[in-house]
Amino acid sequence: MGKGSIVDKIRDAINDFCNKIGDKGKAEDKKTNTQKGKSNKAFNTTCLVLVGILLLFISKIFAGGFDQNSQVTFANKQQSEKSDKELKMDESNTTQLSGDSSLEKYNNKLNNQLKNILSKIEGVGSIESMIYFESGEEHVPAINVSGSNSVTDETDTSGGKRQINQNNNGETVVVLNEGSDTKPLITKTNQPKITGVCIVAEGAEDKVTELRITRAVVNLFGLPSEKVQVYPMKK
């Protein structure tokens, strides 16, 4: 039931009550003037009391409505802030996954090339490989180098002379404007450093085949032999 309908019902009830009292007052008009004055005074007092009760009830209803609206507004604000935080977290995770995806593609490419070349060695058979990296890709930005050189000759009050050389050098990263975003100009991307390789091959039980695989990996990636592990494949 709405607030308006409640107020209307209370107002109608008060009007009915006042009308009944008014009718009663009219019936008593035939009495003495003193009695009539007392009746009118009682009628006025009763109406004032009822009007006060009505106003108090209405104020409580609207006060509760304002509190409810305030709570709803605060809840909506909290939900909006939570959504913004979740959106920022999603954007951050997307950026991280993008970087991991780039490294994963590079890793898969190297592993496929390595397995392809090693499988062609006589006696190797089926082969699986895993490559270890030190870190992710390194992006090298373009650098703007600025410098200035100034020479100042000074003479003091006693006639002494001296020369001051001042060199000012500075470096700033060159950035590109893409709409409202700015990004550094990348001139070179260094692939992650390989720190180790693990090979599992069918023919690795044979020591000669194991040695061939180890030498091939050492020469391909420039690794020390202790960073290359070769194991026979489980049958």
N, C-alpha and C positions, 0 to 999 in steps of 0.2 A: 504494500500500500504506500502511495507517495506521501511526501510531507504536506503537499497542498491539500490533499483530501482530508488528512487528520485535522489540520487547522480549520478547514471549512466546517467539519462536523462539530468541533468545539465551539466555533462562532455561532452556529445554528442553535446549539444547546443553550448557550448563554442568552441568545435573543429570545428563545422560547421561555426561558426562566424569567427574563425581564418583563416580557409581555404578560405573563401570569401575574407577576407582582404588580404590574401597572393596572391590570384589570381589577385586582384586589383593592388597589388604591382608589380606583374610580368608585367601586362599590361602597367604600367607606367615606366618600365625599359628603354623604348625607349626615355624617356624624358632626360633632362639634369641631370648630376650627382648631382647637388645641390638639385633638386626636389626629386631625388631618396633617398638621405640621409634623407630628411624631412619625406618622406613616411615611411621609415624603422623605424625612431624614433617614429612616431605616432603609428605604428603597435606594436612595443615593449611595449610602454606605455599602450596601450589598453589591451594587453595580460596580463600584470602585474596586472592591475586593476581587470580584470575578475578572475584571479587566486586568488587574495586576497579576493574577494567576495565569491568565492567557498570555500576557507578555512574557512572563518568566518561562513558561513552557516553550513558546516560540523561540526565545533566545537560546534555550538549551538545544533545541532541534538544529538550528542553524550553526551553533557553535560546534556540535558534533559533525555536521556536514563539512565545515571548514577543516576540522581535524582530519577527517577521512580523506578529503581532497589533498591535504598537505602530505599525508602518509602515502597516498598514491603517487603524488609528484616526486617525493623522495625515493620511492621504490623504483619509479621509472628512471630517475637519474642514476641510481646505483646500477640498474640493468644496462643503461647506455654506457656507463664507464666500464663495466665488465665486458661488454661487447667490444669496445674500443681496445681494451687490453688484449682480449683474445685475438682480435684482428691483427694487432701488432705482433703478437707471438706467432701467429700463422705466417705473417710476412717474413719474420726472422727465420722460421723453420724452412720456409720455401727457399730463401737465399742460401741457407746452409745445405739443403738437399741439392741445390743447383751446383754448388761447389763440389760436393761429394760425387755427383753424377759425372762431372767433368773428369775427376780423378779416376772414377770407375771405368769410364770409356777408355782412358789412356791405359789403365791396367789391363783391361780385356784385350786391347789391341796388342800390347807387348806380349801377353801370355799366348795369344793365338800365333803370333809370329814366332815366338820361341818354340812352341810345340810343333809348329809346322817344319821348322828347320831341323830340330833334333830328331823328329820322327823319320827323317830321311837318312840318318846315320844307320849303317848296317848293324843289325842285332838289337836296336833299341826297342822296337815294337810299340805297343800302346804307351802313352805318356801323359802325365798330368804335371802341371807346374803352378807354383805360387811365388809371386814377387813381392818383396817388402820395400816400403818407401819410408824415407826419413820424415817427410812432411808433404804438404800439398803444393800446388803450383805457386810460383812466385811471379807476380806481375811487376814489371819495371816501368815506371811512369817517365814521361818526358820531363826534363828539368831545364828551366830557364836560368842561366847563370848571368848575373850582372855584377860588374865591378867598377870601381873608380879609384883613382890615385891622385892625391893632392900633395904639393910640396910648398911649405911655408918657411920663409926666411924671417928670422926675428933678430932684433938688435936691442940689447938691454941698455940701461942708463950708463953703465961703465964702458960702453963701447964694444962689448962682446957680441959675437954673432953666432947664431946657431940655425940649423936647417931641420925642419920637422917633416918627415914623410908619413903620410897616412893612407893606408889601403883599406878600402871598403869593398868587401865581396859578399854577395848574397845569392841564394838559390831558392827558386820557387817552382812548385809543381805546375805544369801546364794542364789546364782543365778545359773541358768542352761543355758548352751549355746545350742541354737537350730539354727544351721547354722550361719547366720550373726546376729541373734537376741539373746538377753539375757533376761531371765525372772526370777523373784524371785521364789524360791521353796516354794510353799504354803503347810503348814502343817495342816491348819484347816480353815474351812469356817463357820463363824458365820451368822446364818440367821437373817434377820432384826427383830428388836424388834416390837412387836405388841402393839399399843397404844389405840386401841378401836375397838369395834365390833357393827355393826348395824344389827338387825334381823327384818324381816317383815314376819309374819306368819298368816295363816288363823285363827288359834285358839287363837291368842293373845288377843282377846276380853275378854276371860275368865281370870280372875286375877290369878287363880291357875296355869293355863297353862303358863301365862306370867312369873310367879315367877319360875316355873320349867325351862323354857328356860334360864332365867337370871342366875340362879344358875349353870346350866350346862356349860354355856359359861365362867362364872367366874372361875369355877374349871378347865376347860380345858386349859385356857390361863393364869391363875394366875392374872387376872385383878381385880381391885376394881369394885364394882357393879355400880358406877357412870359412868364407861367407857363402860358399856354395855347398849345399847338402844334397846328395844323391842317394836314393833308397830304392830297393827292389819292390815291385808292385805285388800286393797280396794276390795269391792265386785262388 
